[in-house]
Amino acid sequence: MTFTETPERQELRRAVAALGSTYGSAYFDRAASEGRKTTELWSEAGRLGYLGVAVPEEYGGGGGDIGDLAAVCEELAAAGCPLLLMVVSPAIVGTVIAQYGTEEQKQRWLPGIADGSATYAFSITESEAGSNSHEITTTGYRHDDGWRLTGGKTFISGVDEVDHVLVVGRTSDARTGALKPALFMVPTDAEGFSYQQIEMGINSPEKQFTLFFDDVQLPDDALIGSSDAGLAQLFAGLNPERIMAASFATGTARLALQRAVDYAKDRTVWQAPIGSHQAIAHPMAQSHIEIEMARVMTQKAAALYAAGDAMGAGEAANMAKYAAGEVVCTTVDRAIQTLGGNGLADEYGLVQMLAGSRLSRIAPVSREMVLNFVAQYTLGLPKSY
């Protein structure tokens, strides 16, 4: 195992950071407050190949792995302009289709992901089942030469920005009749499909939605991959999701810490910069250490995933997401405390991070479920739920 990123990934980070700096948090916050999308940044990142860095080369991508895509996600977040749909479109949908889609599906869906011209959402969470894939009720039924989809989803990101949603549903096993997971690509203009925005207190251009599938008619090839491999296909997308969520969080934590450090160097009280006092300096040093630990765990998860170690990657991805969710919350809090009342002023760009950082402890998997996973599968303790 190496703890040094390749020269290519280091250069990728520098290039993405430079792109992010041309937009920055002012662009992101203005888009959010005005109800606009970050379309310009998304399009430029796609044109430069950053969104498709992990898409196979034969479909227009860079041929890299999830670690490269996570680096893009982290650097944009650290520049103050995070792209939430990176966690969804290239990381989840792109990975699932690249690994399990038919050749025709790969040719149809992956080039758009690679150049950013197409964006897709992902939906698993339901109001009753949460993200428990064994309890979801959205169901696809065989109908003529295609499928009929009924059910609903909630807290689904960016549906108003995409033309298709990858939906986790269930189908009946032809032999046993038992329900099993299956993944469907559903066009957002399909008859019977509708969505409603959920009002959130998060400063973000990406919105959250509740989805309704009222007898939506789908063609046969809307089913991604095989109906017999739905669970494996689902988990193929969830580990990259957690790696990306961790990178999103560590990037945000880096930004919050840098703003606190800059302020502590400049703000003078009692003839000395406040950063010269241990009560100010030590919490920031602690955050730096914790951020770096979360980044190392995220890189480990990405390396294990790229090596094909599914179980090892799952364990590390959960740990990375947990560590990153904790550190972004504590770092934003410490940064605000460093600035005092200014930490709650809009102009310093920290108060806007509060709700979003707190989300990192909840989604895409809660810290409690991560602890359940580690307790059961890593420590061998009895299942507690």
ChimeraX attribute file (.defattr): number of C-alpha atoms within 10 A of each C-alpha:
attribute: neighborCount
match mode: 1-to-1
recipient: residues
	/A:1	5
	/A:2	7
	/A:3	8
	/A:4	8
	/A:5	12
	/A:6	10
	/A:7	9
	/A:8	10
	/A:9	17
	/A:10	13
	/A:11	12
	/A:12	19
	/A:13	20
	/A:14	15
	/A:15	16
	/A:16	20
	/A:17	21
	/A:18	15
	/A:19	18
	/A:20	23
	/A:21	16
	/A:22	12
	/A:23	17
	/A:24	20
	/A:25	20
	/A:26	13
	/A:27	15
	/A:28	22
	/A:29	21
	/A:30	16
	/A:31	18
	/A:32	18
	/A:33	11
	/A:34	9
	/A:35	13
	/A:36	14
	/A:37	19
	/A:38	21
	/A:39	13
	/A:40	10
	/A:41	21
	/A:42	19
	/A:43	16
	/A:44	15
	/A:45	20
	/A:46	21
	/A:47	15
	/A:48	16
	/A:49	19
	/A:50	24
	/A:51	28
	/A:52	33
	/A:53	27
	/A:54	25
	/A:55	28
	/A:56	20
	/A:57	14
	/A:58	12
	/A:59	20
	/A:60	18
	/A:61	22
	/A:62	18
	/A:63	14
	/A:64	16
	/A:65	21
	/A:66	25
	/A:67	26
	/A:68	25
	/A:69	27
	/A:70	27
	/A:71	26
	/A:72	31
	/A:73	30
	/A:74	29
	/A:75	29
	/A:76	28
	/A:77	26
	/A:78	27
	/A:79	23
	/A:80	25
	/A:81	26
	/A:82	26
	/A:83	21
	/A:84	19
	/A:85	22
	/A:86	26
	/A:87	26
	/A:88	28
	/A:89	26
	/A:90	30
	/A:91	29
	/A:92	27
	/A:93	29
	/A:94	26
	/A:95	25
	/A:96	24
	/A:97	25
	/A:98	21
	/A:99	13
	/A:100	18
	/A:101	22
	/A:102	16
	/A:103	11
	/A:104	9
	/A:105	17
	/A:106	20
	/A:107	16
	/A:108	14
	/A:109	21
	/A:110	26
	/A:111	21
	/A:112	21
	/A:113	28
	/A:114	29
	/A:115	25
	/A:116	23
	/A:117	12
	/A:118	19
	/A:119	25
	/A:120	28
	/A:121	27
	/A:122	24
	/A:123	24
	/A:124	22
	/A:125	21
	/A:126	22
	/A:127	12
	/A:128	12
	/A:129	14
	/A:130	15
	/A:131	19
	/A:132	11
	/A:133	18
	/A:134	12
	/A:135	14
	/A:136	24
	/A:137	20
	/A:138	21
	/A:139	24
	/A:140	27
	/A:141	17
	/A:142	15
	/A:143	13
	/A:144	10
	/A:145	9
	/A:146	15
	/A:147	22
	/A:148	18
	/A:149	26
	/A:150	20
	/A:151	18
	/A:152	24
	/A:153	26
	/A:154	22
	/A:155	19
	/A:156	22
	/A:157	22
	/A:158	23
	/A:159	25
	/A:160	17
	/A:161	17
	/A:162	16
	/A:163	16
	/A:164	21
	/A:165	23
	/A:166	24
	/A:167	25
	/A:168	25
	/A:169	26
	/A:170	27
	/A:171	23
	/A:172	17
	/A:173	13
	/A:174	9
	/A:175	6
	/A:176	7
	/A:177	9
	/A:178	10
	/A:179	18
	/A:180	19
	/A:181	26
	/A:182	26
	/A:183	28
	/A:184	26
	/A:185	22
	/A:186	23
	/A:187	17
	/A:188	19
	/A:189	10
	/A:190	14
	/A:191	13
	/A:192	14
	/A:193	20
	/A:194	16
	/A:195	18
	/A:196	13
	/A:197	17
	/A:198	13
	/A:199	9
	/A:200	11
	/A:201	10
	/A:202	17
	/A:203	19
	/A:204	25
	/A:205	22
	/A:206	21
	/A:207	22
	/A:208	20
	/A:209	22
	/A:210	20
	/A:211	20
	/A:212	19
	/A:213	21
	/A:214	15
	/A:215	17
	/A:216	19
	/A:217	23
	/A:218	23
	/A:219	15
	/A:220	15
	/A:221	16
	/A:222	18
	/A:223	23
	/A:224	23
	/A:225	22
	/A:226	13
	/A:227	18
	/A:228	14
	/A:229	15
	/A:230	22
	/A:231	17
	/A:232	13
	/A:233	23
	/A:234	19
	/A:235	15
	/A:236	22
	/A:237	20
	/A:238	22
	/A:239	26
	/A:240	30
	/A:241	27
	/A:242	28
	/A:243	33
	/A:244	31
	/A:245	30
	/A:246	33
	/A:247	32
	/A:248	31
	/A:249	33
	/A:250	34
	/A:251	28
	/A:252	30
	/A:253	31
	/A:254	25
	/A:255	25
	/A:256	27
	/A:257	28
	/A:258	16
	/A:259	20
	/A:260	26
	/A:261	20
	/A:262	11
	/A:263	19
	/A:264	21
	/A:265	14
	/A:266	12
	/A:267	13
	/A:268	13
	/A:269	9
	/A:270	6
	/A:271	7
	/A:272	12
	/A:273	14
	/A:274	21
	/A:275	22
	/A:276	13
	/A:277	11
	/A:278	11
	/A:279	11
	/A:280	19
	/A:281	17
	/A:282	13
	/A:283	18
	/A:284	23
	/A:285	14
	/A:286	14
	/A:287	22
	/A:288	18
	/A:289	13
	/A:290	21
	/A:291	24
	/A:292	15
	/A:293	17
	/A:294	26
	/A:295	24
	/A:296	14
	/A:297	22
	/A:298	31
	/A:299	25
	/A:300	22
	/A:301	30
	/A:302	27
	/A:303	20
	/A:304	20
	/A:305	24
	/A:306	15
	/A:307	12
	/A:308	10
	/A:309	12
	/A:310	16
	/A:311	13
	/A:312	16
	/A:313	23
	/A:314	23
	/A:315	18
	/A:316	25
	/A:317	30
	/A:318	27
	/A:319	24
	/A:320	30
	/A:321	35
	/A:322	25
	/A:323	24
	/A:324	33
	/A:325	28
	/A:326	22
	/A:327	29
	/A:328	34
	/A:329	23
	/A:330	20
	/A:331	27
	/A:332	28
	/A:333	19
	/A:334	21
	/A:335	27
	/A:336	25
	/A:337	16
	/A:338	24
	/A:339	21
	/A:340	11
	/A:341	9
	/A:342	16
	/A:343	22
	/A:344	16
	/A:345	14
	/A:346	11
	/A:347	11
	/A:348	16
	/A:349	19
	/A:350	22
	/A:351	20
	/A:352	20
	/A:353	23
	/A:354	18
	/A:355	14
	/A:356	18
	/A:357	26
	/A:358	18
	/A:359	17
	/A:360	25
	/A:361	22
	/A:362	14
	/A:363	15
	/A:364	17
	/A:365	19
	/A:366	17
	/A:367	20
	/A:368	12
	/A:369	14
	/A:370	18
	/A:371	15
	/A:372	18
	/A:373	20
	/A:374	17
	/A:375	15
	/A:376	14
	/A:377	14
	/A:378	12
	/A:379	10
	/A:380	10
	/A:381	12
	/A:382	10
	/A:383	10
	/A:384	8
	/A:385	5
